[in-house]
Amino acid sequence: METKTNMELEVLYRISQAITHQHDVSALLAEVLDIIETEMGMARGTLTLRQPGTDTLVIEASRGLTDEEKKRGQYQFGEGITGRVAKTGKPAIIPDISREPGFLNLTGSRRNARMAFLCVPIIHRRDVIGTISIDRPRASEKDLKKDQYFLQLVANVLAEAVAGIREQIEERQNLLAENIRLKQELDDRYRPGNIVGNCSSMRAVFRQMAQVADSTATVLIRGETGTGKELVAKAIHHASSRRQGPFISVNCAALPENLIESELFGHEKGSFTGAAQQRKGRFELANGGTLFLDEVGDVLPAVQVRLLRVIQERAFERVGGHQTIVVNVRLIAATSKNIEEAIKREKFREDLYYRLNVFPIHLPPLRERRADIILLADHFLQKYNAMHHKTVKRISTPAINMMMMYHWPGNVRELENCIERAVLSTSDDVIHGYTLPPSLQTSEATHTGILPDDGASLQTMIASYERELIVDALKKFRGNATAVARHLRATKRIIHYKIRRLGIEPRHYK
């Protein structure tokens, strides 16, 4: 008796030592089971913890169970012996689990086992936060009672430590959740009102814009034509401390070769034929604000030299003038060209590129942000409804499919033009596939178009139109063919015939 008492004291001492140096719940529980296994000779042991805010117990540590068996060990309060102990807060002794109908064996580890099973609750502030259970060889009721009493002592010693560590973990999880929430709020706060997008790549763009907006760093916006580079430049300007100053935009690709210097730097009266009066250039007009150089990759090499000097010194002379003009301008440039390739071909100065590329922002093409296509389409639908006094309410499923499959070489600008055309073309309150531009209907990339590349027969076009009308109606009336017949002013027999002929499945729309 004295030997058993000494053993129990040794176990409790070792567990208390584990509690003082172990601050990971799973590791602590595993160490406790190691101690119990060594000193009590258990065949198998399990420690479960209650998931915060639920009545579910999951196995946090075990001995004698495989990883697969451990995964299966989830208990609801009141379910089986473990669940009953958790629900009632009272320990349980099963002298022989092979004869206990209430023993669920959820882990599947005890088939035909003739063992005793002891389970006690871990209680903290009157709440059950977990359980400890062990399998041990069958014994007398007296010995099982003693083991159960000792197991309860272990549970009581563990309760405060487990609860404390769980509170730390919960607090850490709450902090992480709060960080994620605040990060989301910041993303939304810095999301420009004039730019629509919610995919991960656009969120990264919004974060970059927020980082650079209130600085004086030169920004180079890279992206294909139609991705919205000027919108990003305007958003950066309006989010900066220069928002009260002018935003001057110049498309370098659209300026004639003989006028680009005059447009950028201005000219004096009589400096060249046609210069009837002095004129300020875009740099001078942007003083105190932001100058946006769109398609800067198209600037001629001769002008690049002067542009480099302005970026370095923020000073220049007008064409035909000698007075140095100093300006305070924030520069944002954009290009759809491969400047690195232009540098290799000596069409673009490498030193100018490095001056422009201080803070690069890459705008993804629309084909790489398909999650935003419908969001953008809805935005443009509302915009052109208001502009053209239309009442288009939605975009049909076939039209959505076409837009999602199309490769959008013209990017967001092409999508906007597409929706405006469809709003003007539709005769009802829905944008249908046949109201979309021919490029979407005939593109090999979509595989959804009404017309093949070499045209279509009248029968094919009518079948496509019928299918779209019936699918839209089925969607509206949740797959009810009778309601569809009434809505389309047809008989049920005709609607059912066409549904079968066109291969439509009404149950998909319920």
C-alpha positions in Angstrom: 0.0 0.0 0.0 2.8 2.4 0.9 4.6 1.5 -2.3 1.4 2.4 -4.4 1.0 5.7 -2.5 4.7 6.6 -3.1 4.2 5.8 -6.8 1.1 8.1 -7.0 2.9 10.9 -5.3 5.8 10.5 -7.7 3.3 10.6 -10.6 1.7 13.8 -9.3 5.1 15.4 -8.7 6.3 14.6 -12.2 3.1 15.9 -13.7 3.4 19.2 -11.7 7.0 19.5 -13.0 5.7 19.0 -16.6 3.1 21.7 -16.1 5.8 24.3 -15.0 8.0 23.9 -18.0 5.6 22.9 -20.8 3.4 25.6 -22.4 2.1 23.7 -25.4 -1.2 21.9 -24.7 -0.6 18.9 -26.9 3.0 18.4 -25.7 1.9 18.7 -22.1 -0.9 16.2 -22.5 1.4 13.8 -24.3 4.0 14.1 -21.5 1.3 13.4 -18.9 0.2 10.3 -20.7 3.8 9.1 -20.9 4.1 9.5 -17.1 0.8 7.6 -16.5 1.7 4.9 -19.0 5.1 4.4 -17.3 3.8 4.4 -13.7 0.3 2.9 -14.0 0.8 0.3 -16.7 -2.1 1.4 -18.8 -2.8 -0.4 -22.1 -4.0 2.8 -23.8 -4.8 6.3 -22.8 -6.6 9.3 -24.3 -6.9 13.0 -23.4 -9.7 14.9 -25.0 -10.3 18.7 -25.0 -13.5 20.5 -25.6 -13.4 22.8 -28.6 -14.0 26.5 -27.6 -17.6 27.5 -28.0 -18.8 24.0 -28.9 -20.0 20.7 -27.2 -17.4 18.7 -29.2 -14.5 16.8 -27.7 -11.5 16.0 -29.8 -8.5 13.8 -29.0 -5.5 16.0 -28.2 -3.1 13.3 -27.0 -3.2 9.5 -26.9 -1.2 6.4 -26.3 -1.9 3.1 -28.1 -3.8 4.8 -31.0 -2.7 5.2 -34.6 -3.0 8.6 -36.3 -6.0 7.3 -38.2 -7.7 6.0 -35.0 -7.0 9.3 -33.3 -8.7 11.3 -36.2 -11.9 9.2 -35.7 -12.0 10.1 -32.0 -14.5 12.9 -31.9 -17.3 12.9 -29.3 -20.3 15.1 -28.8 -21.5 15.8 -25.3 -23.7 12.9 -24.2 -22.3 10.6 -26.9 -21.0 7.3 -25.6 -19.1 6.9 -22.3 -16.7 9.8 -22.9 -19.5 12.1 -24.0 -21.6 11.1 -21.0 -18.7 11.9 -18.6 -18.3 15.3 -20.3 -22.0 16.1 -20.2 -22.6 15.0 -16.6 -19.2 15.9 -15.1 -19.1 12.5 -13.3 -16.5 9.8 -13.8 -17.3 6.4 -15.2 -15.9 2.9 -14.7 -16.5 0.1 -17.2 -15.2 -3.2 -15.7 -15.4 -4.9 -19.1 -15.8 -2.9 -22.3 -16.6 -6.0 -24.3 -19.9 -6.3 -22.4 -20.8 -2.6 -22.4 -23.4 -1.7 -25.1 -22.9 2.1 -24.4 -19.2 1.9 -25.4 -19.0 3.3 -28.9 -15.4 2.5 -29.8 -15.4 5.4 -32.3 -11.6 5.0 -32.8 -12.1 1.4 -33.8 -9.1 0.4 -31.7 -10.7 -2.0 -29.3 -12.5 -4.7 -31.3 -13.2 -7.7 -29.1 -11.0 -6.2 -26.3 -11.6 -7.6 -22.8 -10.3 -4.5 -20.8 -11.5 -2.2 -18.1 -12.1 1.5 -19.1 -11.9 4.5 -16.8 -12.9 8.0 -17.8 -12.9 11.2 -15.6 -13.8 14.8 -16.5 -11.3 17.7 -16.5 -13.3 20.5 -14.8 -12.3 24.1 -14.6 -14.6 26.7 -12.9 -17.4 24.2 -13.0 -17.1 23.7 -16.7 -16.0 20.5 -18.3 -13.1 21.3 -20.6 -12.0 17.8 -21.4 -11.6 14.2 -20.2 -8.9 11.7 -19.4 -9.5 8.0 -20.1 -7.4 4.9 -19.8 -7.7 1.2 -20.7 -6.2 -1.2 -18.2 -6.4 -4.9 -17.5 -9.6 -6.0 -15.7 -9.4 -5.9 -11.9 -11.6 -5.9 -8.8 -14.1 -3.1 -8.3 -12.0 -1.9 -5.3 -8.8 -1.5 -7.5 -10.7 0.1 -10.3 -12.2 2.7 -7.8 -8.7 3.5 -6.5 -7.4 4.0 -10.0 -10.4 6.2 -10.9 -9.8 8.3 -7.8 -6.2 8.8 -8.7 -7.0 9.6 -12.3 -9.4 12.3 -11.0 -6.5 13.8 -8.9 -4.4 13.9 -12.1 -7.3 15.6 -13.9 -7.7 18.2 -11.1 -4.0 19.0 -11.2 -4.1 19.4 -15.0 -7.3 21.5 -15.1 -5.9 24.9 -14.2 -2.8 24.5 -16.4 -4.8 23.3 -19.4 -7.4 26.0 -19.0 -4.6 28.6 -18.8 -2.8 27.4 -21.9 -6.1 27.1 -23.8 -6.9 30.8 -22.8 -3.5 31.8 -24.1 -4.1 29.9 -27.4 -7.6 31.4 -27.7 -6.3 34.9 -27.0 -3.6 34.3 -29.7 -6.2 33.1 -32.1 -8.4 36.2 -31.3 -5.4 38.4 -32.0 -4.7 36.7 -35.3 -8.4 37.0 -36.2 -8.3 40.7 -35.2 -5.2 41.2 -37.3 -6.9 39.6 -40.3 -10.0 41.8 -39.7 -7.9 45.0 -39.4 -5.9 44.0 -42.5 -9.2 43.5 -44.4 -10.5 46.9 -43.2 -7.3 48.5 -44.4 -7.6 46.8 -47.7 -11.2 48.1 -48.0 -10.2 51.5 -46.7 -7.5 51.9 -49.4 -9.6 50.3 -52.1 -10.1 53.1 -54.5 -13.8 53.9 -55.2 -13.2 54.1 -58.9 -11.5 50.7 -59.2 -13.6 47.5 -59.1 -11.8 44.3 -58.0 -11.8 41.8 -55.2 -9.4 39.1 -56.3 -6.1 38.4 -54.5 -4.0 40.0 -57.2 -6.0 43.2 -57.1 -6.0 43.3 -53.3 -2.2 43.2 -53.6 -2.3 46.2 -56.0 -4.5 48.1 -53.5 -2.0 47.5 -50.7 0.9 48.7 -52.9 -1.1 51.8 -53.8 -1.7 52.5 -50.1 2.0 52.0 -49.3 3.3 54.5 -52.0 0.4 57.0 -52.2 1.6 59.5 -49.5 5.3 59.5 -50.6 7.2 61.3 -53.3 8.5 58.2 -54.9 8.2 57.8 -58.7 5.8 55.0 -59.6 5.9 52.8 -62.7 2.6 51.1 -63.5 3.0 48.0 -65.7 0.2 46.3 -67.5 -1.5 45.5 -70.8 -3.6 48.0 -72.6 -7.0 48.4 -71.0 -6.1 47.2 -67.5 -6.8 50.6 -65.9 -3.4 52.1 -65.4 -4.6 55.7 -65.5 -7.3 54.9 -62.9 -4.6 53.6 -60.6 -2.5 56.7 -61.2 -5.5 58.9 -60.3 -6.3 56.9 -57.2 -2.7 57.3 -56.0 -2.8 61.0 -56.6 -6.2 61.4 -54.7 -4.9 59.3 -51.8 -1.8 61.5 -51.5 -1.1 64.8 -49.7 -1.0 66.3 -53.3 -4.7 65.7 -53.8 -5.5 69.4 -53.8 -2.9 69.9 -56.6 -3.5 69.3 -60.3 -3.4 65.8 -61.9 -2.0 66.2 -65.4 -2.1 63.3 -67.8 -0.2 63.0 -71.1 -0.2 60.0 -73.4 3.3 59.9 -74.8 2.3 57.5 -77.6 -0.4 59.9 -78.9 1.9 62.9 -79.3 3.6 63.7 -82.6 7.4 63.4 -82.6 7.9 67.1 -83.4 5.6 68.2 -80.6 6.3 65.9 -77.6 9.1 68.2 -76.2 6.8 71.2 -76.5 4.0 69.3 -74.8 6.1 68.2 -71.9 8.3 71.2 -71.3 6.5 74.1 -73.0 7.9 76.6 -75.5 8.7 80.2 -75.9 7.1 82.5 -78.5 8.7 82.2 -81.9 10.8 79.2 -80.9 9.5 77.2 -84.0 7.1 77.7 -86.8 3.6 78.1 -85.4 4.8 79.0 -81.9 2.7 82.3 -81.9 2.8 82.6 -78.1 4.5 81.3 -75.0 3.0 78.0 -73.7 3.5 76.1 -70.5 4.3 72.4 -70.8 2.7 69.5 -68.8 5.5 69.5 -66.2 4.9 73.2 -65.4 1.1 72.7 -65.3 1.5 69.8 -62.9 3.6 71.9 -60.4 2.4 71.1 -56.9 0.6 68.0 -58.0 1.1 64.8 -60.1 2.1 64.3 -63.7 1.1 61.0 -65.3 3.2 59.9 -68.2 1.1 57.2 -69.9 2.9 54.9 -72.4 6.3 56.3 -71.4 7.9 53.4 -73.2 7.1 55.2 -76.5 9.1 58.3 -75.7 11.8 59.0 -78.3 15.5 58.5 -77.2 16.2 62.2 -77.8 13.4 63.2 -75.4 14.5 60.6 -72.9 17.7 62.5 -72.2 15.7 65.6 -71.2 13.2 63.5 -69.3 16.0 62.0 -67.2 17.3 65.4 -66.3 13.9 66.6 -65.1 13.4 63.5 -63.0 16.8 63.9 -61.4 16.7 67.7 -60.9 13.1 68.7 -61.2 14.3 71.5 -63.5 14.1 72.2 -67.2 14.0 74.9 -69.9 11.1 75.5 -72.3 11.8 74.8 -75.9 13.6 77.9 -77.3 14.1 79.3 -73.8 17.1 79.8 -71.5 15.4 80.3 -68.1 15.6 77.3 -65.8 12.2 76.4 -64.4 12.1 74.4 -61.1 8.9 72.4 -60.4 7.6 70.3 -57.5 6.0 67.4 -59.3 5.2 63.8 -58.3 5.8 61.6 -61.3 3.8 58.5 -62.1 4.6 56.6 -65.3 2.9 53.7 -67.1 3.7 51.4 -69.9 2.3 48.4 -71.7 5.6 47.8 -73.5 8.4 45.4 -72.5 10.9 48.0 -71.5 13.6 45.5 -70.7 13.4 44.3 -74.3 13.6 47.9 -75.5 16.7 48.5 -73.4 18.4 45.5 -75.1 17.5 46.9 -78.5 18.8 50.3 -77.3 15.4 51.9 -77.8 15.1 52.9 -74.2 17.7 54.4 -71.8 18.6 52.0 -69.0 19.3 54.9 -66.5 15.9 56.4 -67.2 14.3 53.1 -66.6 15.9 52.8 -63.2 14.7 56.3 -62.4 11.2 55.5 -63.3 11.1 52.0 -61.8 11.5 53.1 -58.2 8.1 51.6 -57.1 6.7 49.3 -59.7 3.0 48.2 -59.7 1.9 45.4 -62.0 -1.8 45.3 -63.1 -2.9 41.8 -63.9 -4.8 41.3 -67.2 -8.5 40.5 -67.0 -7.9 36.9 -68.0 -5.9 36.4 -64.8 -8.6 37.9 -62.6 -11.7 36.0 -63.8 -13.2 36.2 -60.3 -13.7 40.0 -61.0 -15.4 39.6 -64.4 -18.9 39.4 -63.1 -18.2 42.1 -60.5 -17.0 44.4 -63.2 -19.9 43.5 -65.5 -22.4 44.4 -62.8 -20.7 47.6 -62.2 -20.7 48.6 -65.8 -24.3 47.5 -66.1 -25.4 49.9 -63.4 -23.2 52.7 -64.9 -24.7 52.4 -68.4 -28.2 51.8 -67.1 -28.0 55.3 -65.5 -26.2 56.9 -68.5 -28.6 55.6 -71.1 -31.8 55.6 -69.0 -32.2 51.8 -69.3 -33.6 49.3 -66.8 -31.6 46.2 -67.5 -31.7 44.0 -64.4 -29.4 41.1 -65.0 -27.1 39.1 -67.2 -28.3 35.7 -68.4 -26.4 32.5 -67.6 -25.3 31.9 -71.2 -24.0 35.5 -71.4 -22.1 35.0 -68.2 -20.6 31.8 -69.5 -19.4 33.6 -72.6 -17.8 36.4 -70.6 -16.1 33.9 -68.3 -14.7 31.8 -71.1 -13.5 34.8 -73.3 -9.8 35.7 -73.2 -10.4 39.5 -73.2 -7.4 40.8 -75.2 -8.7 44.4 -74.6 -9.0 43.7 -70.8 -11.3 45.9 -68.7 -11.8 48.5 -71.4 -13.1 45.8 -73.8 -15.5 44.4 -71.1 -16.8 47.9 -70.5 -17.5 48.5 -74.1 -19.1 45.1 -74.4 -21.5 45.8 -71.6 -22.4 49.3 -72.9 -23.2 47.7 -76.3 -25.3 45.0 -74.7 -27.2 47.5 -72.6 -28.0 49.5 -75.7 -28.9 46.4 -77.8 -31.2 44.5 -75.4 -34.9 44.8 -76.0 -35.9 43.6 -72.5 -34.4 43.8 -69.0 -31.8 41.0 -69.5 -28.5 40.9 -71.3 -28.6 37.8 -73.4 -25.7 36.0 -75.2 -27.0 37.1 -78.6 -26.7 40.8 -77.5 -23.0 40.4 -76.8 -20.5 41.4 -79.5 -19.7 38.9 -82.2 -16.1 38.6 -80.9 -17.5 36.7 -77.8 -19.9 34.6 -79.9 -17.4 33.4 -82.5 -14.2 33.1 -80.4 -12.7 29.7 -80.4 -11.6 30.3 -76.9 -15.1 30.4 -75.5 -16.7 27.3 -77.0 -20.0 28.9 -76.0 -20.8 31.3 -78.9 -24.0 31.3 -80.9 -22.3 31.6 -84.2 -19.3 29.5 -85.5 -16.5 31.2 -87.3 -18.0 30.5 -90.7 -21.5 31.5 -89.8 -24.5 29.5 -88.6 -27.7 28.2 -90.1 -31.1 29.8 -89.1 -32.0 26.6 -87.4 -28.9 26.6 -85.2 -29.5 30.3 -84.2 -33.1 29.6 -83.4 -32.2 26.6 -81.2 -29.6 28.6 -79.3 -32.1 31.4 -78.8 -34.8 28.9 -77.6 -32.4 27.2 -75.2 -31.4 30.5 -73.7 -35.0 31.6 -73.2 -36.0 28.3 -71.6 -32.9 28.1 -69.3 -33.5 31.7 -68.1 -37.2 30.9 -67.4 -36.3 27.6 -65.6 -33.8 29.5 -63.5 -36.5 32.1 -62.7 -39.1 29.5 -61.7 -36.8 27.1 -60.0 -37.1 24.3 -62.6 -40.9 24.3 -62.7 -41.7 23.5 -66.4 -45.4 24.3 -65.9 -44.6 27.8 -64.7 -42.1 28.2 -67.6 -44.9 27.2 -70.1 -47.2 29.9 -68.7 -44.4 32.5 -68.7 -43.5 31.8 -72.3 -47.1 31.4 -73.4 -46.7 27.9 -74.6 -48.2 24.5 -73.7 -46.6 22.1 -71.2 -46.3 19.6 -74.0 -44.3 21.9 -76.2 -42.0 23.0 -73.4 -41.3 19.4 -72.3 -40.6 18.5 -76.0 -38.1 21.4 -76.4 -36.5 20.6 -73.0 -35.8 17.0 -74.2 -34.7 18.1 -77.7 -32.3 20.7 -76.4 -30.9 18.4 -73.7 -31.9 20.7 -70.8 -32.1 19.3 -67.2 -34.8 21.2 -65.3 -33.6 19.7 -62.0 -30.4 21.6 -62.2 -32.3 24.9 -61.7 -34.4 23.9 -58.7 
